[in-house]
Amino acid sequence: ADNCTAAPTVTFISETSDNGFCPETITRVYRITDDCGNFIEVDHLIQISDAIFPTASNPPNINVTCPVNVPAPNPTVVTDEADNSGVAPTVAFVSDVSDGNNCPETITRTYSVTDDCGNAINVTQLIIIIPTAAPIVPPNGASTVECIADAVQPVPPIVSDECGNNIIPAVVIGADPVCEGDKIFTYTYTDCAGNSSVYTYTYTIDLITAPAVPANGSEAVVCVEDIYIPTAPVVTDACGNNVVPVMTQSADPVCVGDKVFTFTYTDCAGNISVYTYTFSVNDNVPPTASNPVAISVPGSMDVPVPDPLVVTDEADNCVGVVTVDWVSDVSDGNVCNGEIITRTYSVTDACGNQILVTQEITILAVYPPIGAGPDTIVCVGDWATVNADNPWGMPIWWDNGVVDGTPWQPAATLLYTVSADNLGCISTDDMWVTMEPLPVVSFAADLMGGCAPLEINFTNSSSTTSSFDNCQWTVDGSPVAGDCNGATYTFDAGGLYDIGLTTTSVNGCTNSVMYDDFIFMEDVPTAAFDVSRSAVESIDTEVDFYNNSINASTYAWNFGDGTSSTAENPTHSFPEEPTGTYTVELFAYSPVYGCVDSAELNIDVQEILLFYVPNTFTPDDDNYNQTFHPVFHSGFDPFDFELLIFNRWGEVIFQSNDASVGWDGTYGADQTEIVADGTYTWKIEFKTKYTDERKVVTGNVNLMR
């Protein structure tokens, strides 16, 4: 700045260096002069200094097993030292510092990295002293003894770590086996780094000597009741432990035989010794009993069932049970004439010794009258009832499971027998029940279906063992007209129909059959469609067709322009020329029988409204561009058109109702006056060709001669 208003001029004078290194100082001198020549000089000091430290990575850590294995310092382990000056910095060993721990001990080794300007950083390398190999132990020891008391603790072997230091083991004493098995002493040697080795000494307890038992004992008796439980002798195992026996006994003998008490001594190792005591039994004396009292009954039905309790005084020499059993009933053959039955019982003691006793039973009954009734015919599946003629009212029964007066369903033609019992004297009579098979019902149709409505004829093909008496036809469960020859039915609607036939024979045997879904009638489809537009202009004739048909699966389109399609919802472009109306037909077909319906719709292709209006014309009698009028190409009604020309005051100076007749630049009643060059306003009004829409368009035109 200057004391006066004019700005002073600044000029570079000189530049000098002190030639120093890290840092070097450069002095630049500038002169500031005002308009009057007054000046001063100023210095600009520039210092070039390297304050960027060099770079290097910490060397990889290393592990050693013992202190003697620690390597000497080696600066070359730093491999990626670098400096921004491009000159490699210097690497030097600084120190080794231990963390004072033992196993592991960590030594931090430090190296310095220094550049030429004295900028320095330190990098470190960790050296970890830790043993890696597990202590070495001798092979495991083992021995076999018979008793647990012989398994005394062994002296552990002496073991040292990888660096030669003795290790005191941790001892784990295994549990005593219950009887036999292994008792294991485990010695674990672990060095300061946690490396472990295991030494074991195993005693195998093997008790092989069985317990000692005395000689077996025995005794003779007459009856089983004389047997008692003997006392078991005291026995010990090979190690002096008492052994409790398990006693078993054989079954009691019947009359003659041995009963053996067995004492089994099993030590904890499963060694077994057996001691027995035997009782010999012999009973061969038979039991005693008297004959039961003789009885008389009215008939065989009254003969009591055998009852061993009628023998009341059976007895035996031993305390064992005496059994009375029925042996036989023997008749003298005089049935219904003073018949005598001799009933025999056996009396047996527990040893099988036996005697026989007898009882006489006298029967006093005669034969009754009975009638089965006449033979009958029954339809298969129907119920039948029998009522026997039983004048004495005796107990009666039928064979083959029939009950008198109770309905049942016979299974086949069969002879049925009724029996009457007068106190054991039985009379019989027979009747035949003949089974008539049900009619075998079947029928056929001349058609299995079609397009509704449709008439179908059904023919009866049923058979029966006798002639038909009646036939009834049904459609979906409702009766329809027909007879035993057949039926005719008109199906008016689509769907699946169940057809049934019931036939009855002259003997009244009836059977039916129902053919489910036998007739399939298909509804005639309903063809219908919509369009995206029914009138298009010739510049864009594409129409989308939307199929709304019902009950149809395939389709045929006739677009009225000589083309067709089978798509369900086609898109079609009509010809641009000629314009006009195209009748589009859709034929819709059902999926099974091809029942068809059709629908149609007209598409109008119309001319596009296309015209332009010039903005300049030159009525200068040179045969070019002599008149002004709009130029129509298509889409307007030439019979409804008006052109008006206005001057600047809005007055009409020209009018035309013919689009081909234009303005030639004149005005007046006879159009003989020539207008001046300039811009004139025009207006055209016309009706479009296909609608009653009126359009009004205005603009300006330039007239130049």
TALIN-V996534 format. One record per backbone hydrogen bond with DSSP energy under -0.5 kcal/mol. CO is the residue of the C=O (numbers start at 0). NH is the residue of the N-H. Records with the same first field share a line. If there is no record, write none. Layout:
# TALIN-V996534
CO=NH + NH
This chain:
# TALIN-V996534
8=32
10=30
13=28
15=26
23=47
24=17
25=27 + 45
26=15
27=43
28=12 + 13
29=41
30=10 + 32
31=39
32=8
33=36
37=33
39=31
41=29
43=27
45=25 + 47
46=48
47=22 + 23
48=50
50=52
54=81
61=127
63=129
65=68
66=69
73=76
74=77
76=78
81=54
82=85
89=113
91=111
94=109
96=107
104=128
105=98
106=108 + 126
107=96
108=124
109=93 + 94
110=122
111=91
112=120
113=89
114=117
118=114
120=112
122=110
124=108
125=61 + 127
126=106 + 128
127=63 + 129
128=103 + 104
134=136
140=201
142=203
144=205
146=149
147=150
149=151
158=166
159=135
160=163
164=160
166=158 + 168
169=187
171=173 + 185
179=178
180=204
181=183
182=202
183=173 + 185
184=200
185=171 + 187
186=188 + 198
187=169 + 189
188=196
190=193
194=190
196=188
198=186
199=140
200=184
201=142 + 203
202=182 + 204
203=144 + 205
204=180
205=207
207=209
208=237
216=277
218=279
220=281
221=281
222=225
223=226
227=229
234=242
235=211
236=239
240=236
241=243
244=246
245=263
247=261
252=254
253=255
254=282
256=280
258=278
259=249 + 261
260=276
261=247 + 263
262=264 + 274
263=245 + 265
264=272
266=269
270=266
272=264
274=262
275=216
276=260
277=218
278=258 + 280
279=220
280=256
287=314
294=361
296=363
298=301
299=302
306=309
307=310
309=311
314=287
322=347
324=345
327=343
329=341
332=334
333=336
338=362
339=331
340=342 + 360
341=329
342=358
343=326 + 327
344=356
345=324
346=354
347=322
348=351
352=348
354=346
356=344
358=342
359=294
360=340
361=296
362=338
370=388
375=433
377=435
378=381
383=407
385=404
387=389
388=370
389=392
394=420
396=418
398=401
401=397
402=405
407=383 + 409
409=380
413=415 + 432
415=430
416=398
417=428
418=396
419=421 + 426
420=394 + 422
421=424
422=299
423=425
424=367 + 421
426=419
428=417
430=415
431=375 + 433
432=413
433=377
434=436
435=379
438=440
439=462
441=460
443=458
447=519
449=521
453=490
455=488
456=445
457=486
458=443
462=439
466=505
469=503
471=501
472=479
473=499
474=477
477=474
479=472
480=487
484=459
485=482
486=457
488=455 + 490
489=491
490=452 + 453
494=520
496=517 + 518
497=475
498=514
499=473
500=512
501=471
502=510
503=468 + 469
504=507
507=509
508=504
510=502
512=500
513=515
514=498 + 517
518=496 + 520
519=449
520=494 + 522
521=451
524=526
525=549
527=547
529=545
533=603
535=605
536=539
539=536
540=573
542=571
543=531
544=546
545=529 + 547
549=525
553=588
555=586
556=564
557=584
562=558
564=556
565=554
569=544
571=542 + 573
579=604
581=583 + 602
583=600
584=557
585=587 + 598
586=555
587=596
588=552 + 553
594=589
596=587
598=585
600=583
602=581 + 604
603=535 + 605
604=579
605=537
607=609
609=632 + 633
611=630
614=701
616=703
617=619
624=617
627=662
629=631
630=611
633=609
634=688
635=637
636=639
639=686
641=684
642=655
643=682
644=652 + 653
645=680
646=649
650=646 + 652
653=644
655=642
657=660
659=661
662=627
664=674
666=671 + 672
667=670
672=666
677=702
679=700
680=645
681=698
682=643
683=696
684=641
685=694
686=636
692=687
694=685
696=683
698=681
700=679
701=616 + 703
702=677
